[in-house]
Amino acid sequence: MKTLFFGTSEFAVPSLHALADRTETVAVVTQPDRPAGRGHKLTPSPVKTAALARGLRVLQPSRLRDLAAEISGEGIELFALASYGRILPKALLDVAPLGALNVHPSLLPAYRGATPIQTALRNGERQTGVSIMFMDAGMDTGDLALQEAVQIGPDETYGELHDRLAQIGARLLGEALQRLQSHTLQRHPQIGEPSVTSPIQKSDLALDWAWNARRIVDAVRAYAPQPAARASLLGETVKVLRAHVAHGDEADAFTVACAGGAVAIDEVVAPNRGREPGPAFLARHRDRVVNP
């Protein structure tokens, strides 16, 4: 089977390998190189790096409508996508006679859109999942092929859950490919109340000590380790990477009062410093606590 893969972020890399291991992957489509770091050096996407390491041809079109004409004569039968970051126009989807399989980290139709993992964590969900769906011209609205529920750990962060779901998504994509080739892959419409997520804004990262403790902890989990929730602590704006709901008097903990309780700050990144435990940050600012 000849296939074309679309993906950009680290989440998509396991799915790229799953596709390339099982099919003749004609090329890999990813977003153009972007400036990154303090020097704003043009940096390839994780998918481009992984594709080149496998010796795969990489395409980085600025206009997807032009791509349809470029690949139309290559005999591509199926598209596979994971975290590509753009909606494919119908003219491009029509190129692949078997359709386009998309790996999406939620139990669709819940949490469609750009930030399903972060939003599920921020909302305090205890369960999420991975959906393999047939793409249409909408945003995550196509028929479902496979779906698997995943329990979220009570202290699990975005980074941890992201990596777990990426591996599950790759496994499910491999299963979908096997069923497609044996003509046993079924499809059915999404059922349930849809919800749509939005890209992360800077304002989303700010913690508010007027929130209750569970809400604060869930917001910390949703953005750790990157881009990380921000909070004002002891006169500094810091990134908060780990926190938990404080229960009673926790010896040696760095606790902050909030609505109806307190949050224990477990790990932070202060300006111009690396990661450090919350109690160590507190110890460096002991004079501000004693003489505020």
N, C-alpha and C positions, 0 to 999 in steps of 0.2 A: 504494500500500500504506500503510495506517495503522499507525503504530508508536508504541511507548512506550519511552523510554530510561531506564535505571537506571545511575547512576554518581555518584561522589563526588570522588575524588582527581584530581590533575593527569593521571595516566595515562589517565583516561577521556575527557579533553577531545577529543583527535583522533578518537576513535571516535564521540563525539557529533556532531561535524561531518560525519563520513562518513555517518552515518545521516540527519541532517537534510538533507544535500545530495541524497539519493537517494530519500527517502520523505516522506510526510506525517507528521511527528512531532507527535503529538497533545499530548504533554506530556513533561516530564523529571522523573524522580523522583530525589531526592538526600537525603542525611542532613540532619537539622536543623542550623541554624547552631550553631557551637561557640565557647566562649570561647577566645581566642588572645592571645598577646603578654603583656607585663607588666601591661597594664591589664585583661586578661581580657575584652576587648570581644568581643561576639558577632560571629562572622565567617562569611560564607557559604563554602560549599565551592567549589573551582575550577570544578566542573561547574555549579553554580548561577550563578556569575558569567558563564560562557560562554553558558549557556542564555538568561539575561536579555538579554545583548548581542545575541542573535539574535532576540529578541522571542518566545521560546518560553515557554509556561506551565510553571511550576515547582511540583511537589508535594513536600512534606516530611513524609510521614506518620510518626507515632511507632509506629503499629501497622499492619503490612502486611496483616493480615486485613481491616481496615476498608477498605483501598484497593481490594480486589477488588470490593466492592459499589459503590464510588464510580465506577469506570471501566467497569463491566460493560456499560453501554448505549452506549458511545462507538464501537463498531465497530472496536476495535483488533485487528489481525490478528497482529502479531508484537511480541515484546519483544526489546530488545537491551540487554546489560549489559556494563559494564567497571568493575572496581574499585568496586563499590557498597558492599561491606562487610557485607552481610546476605544470608542465604539466603532465597530466595523460597518461601513455603509453597505446597503443591500447589494449594490453593484459588485462589491468585492466578495460578499458572502456567496453570491450566485456562482462564483468561479469554481467552488468545491462541490461536486455533485453529492457527496455524502454529508455535507454540512460542516458545522464548526462546533467542536466540543469545548466548553469553557469550564475551568476549575474555579469555583467561587467559595470562599471560606465562610459560609453561613448556611442555615437551613432555609433556603429560599421557599416562599417569597419574603421571609424576614431578612432585614438588613441587606437589601440591595445597595449597590453603589460603591463608593470609593473606600469607606473605612468600616467594613463590617466587624473586624476583630476588635478594633479600639472601641467602637460604639457598644458592642455587646458587653465588654468589660466595664465600661463606664456606667452602663445601665445595671450592673450587678447581676447579669445573667449567670445562671449555673450550668447552662447547656448551650452549646452552639453546634457547629458541624461543618461538613463540606458537601457541596452539591456539584455534580457534573451535569451541565445543561447544554442543550442545543441552542446556539445563539440565534437570535432574530435581530431585527433592526432596533429594538428597544434596549433599555438598560437593565440587563439581568432579568428579562421577562420571558425567555424562551422555555420550551418544554424541558422537563427534568428527565435525565437518563438514569443517574444513580445518586444516592444521598446517604450519608452516614452521620449519625448524631455523636457528639463528643462532649463528655462532661468537663467542665472548667474547674480546675483546682481552686480552692478558696484563697490561696495566696499567689496564684499564677499571674505572671505579668504578660504584657503584650508580646514581648520578645519570645518568651517561653511558649506561649500559645501559638504564636505565628509559626514557629519552627515545627511544632507538632502537627499543625494543620497542613503545612506545606508537604510534609512527608505523607500524610494521609491522602491529600489531594493527588499526589503522584501515584500512589497505589491504586486509588479509584480510577484515575485516568487509564492506567495500565489495564485494569479490569474492563473498563468500557471499550478499549481498543480490542481486547480479546473477544468480547461479546459481539462487537461490530463485525469483526472478521468472520465470526461463526454465525452471523445473521440472527443472534439472539438478544441484541440490545433493544429494549423497548423504550418508548418515550411516553410521557403523560404530562398534562398541564400542571402548572403550579397551583396548589390549593391552599387557601388561608388568606389572612389579612396581610397585604404587603406593607413593608416599611422601607424607607429609603434613607441611607446615610449620606453625610456630606463631607467634603474635604476638611481637614483639620485647620482651624484658624488659630492665630496666636492667642486670641482671647480664650480659646478652649483650654489652654494649658494652665491658666491661673487658678490656684486653689483659693478657696474662701473659707476662713475659719468660722464663718457663720453657718456653714453647712454642718450636718451631723457627721459623726466619725466614719460611718460606713460609706457615705458618699465621697468623702475625702480620700479614703483608702482606695476605693474603686477608681477614682480619677487618677491616682498615682499609678495604679496597676495598668491602666489603659494606655499610658504614654511612656512606660519604662521598657527599655532604657532610652529609646529615642522617640520623639523629640524631648520627652521628659516634662513632667508637670513642674510648675514654678510656684514658689511661695516666698513671702517675706519672713525671715527668721532672724531674730537678734540683730536687726539692722542691715541684713544682707538679703539680696534676692538670690535664692539658690534653686538648683534642680533637685527635686525630691524623687529618688529612685525606688525606695522601699519604705513602707509604713504599715502599721497595723493598728487595729482598734485597741486602745489601752483598756486593760481590765484591772481595776483596783490599783494598788500601789506597786508599781513595777520598779524594783530596785535598779539603780544605774541606768534607767531608760531616759531618753529625752522625750518628754511628753509635752504636747501643746493642747491647751483647752479649746474646745469647739462646742457647737450647740449640743447640749445634752450629754457631754462626755469629754473624751480626750483621745488624741491620736499619738501613738508612739512613732517617732521618726527614726527609722532604722538605717537609712543610707542617703547621703546627699552628695551633691557636687557644688561646692562654693566657687565663686568667681576666681579664676586663675589657679584652681587647685584640682586635683584628681578626686576620685571617689573616696569617701571616708564614712565611717560609721556615724550615725547621728550622735551618740554620746561623745565621740571624739570632737565633733563640731561644737557641741555644747561646752566641752572642757576648754576649748580655745577661746570661748567667749564668756568664760565664767565671770569676769569682772563686770560685764554688762548685765548679768543676771543678779549679781550681788548689789551692784550700784547702777541700776537702770537709768 
